[in-house]
Amino acid sequence: MVQVTIIRLIGYREWTESLGPDREHIIQRVQSQLHNELINVFSRLMPGPTHLGMITYLQ
């Protein structure tokens, strides 16, 4: 079975622009934390081997 999950980030551009010019490291850290949390949630919902190597966020 294949499951596709699409996550839409509302206000993403405004949020990134509000961080100022030196923001890339903050964006990368937050995206990494979000990715880890999604992997934890999906792992609890679907135990067993799963492939979560690619999560795409819509802006």
Helices and strands as residue ranges (DSSP letters): E 7-8, H 12-18, H 24-45, E 57-58
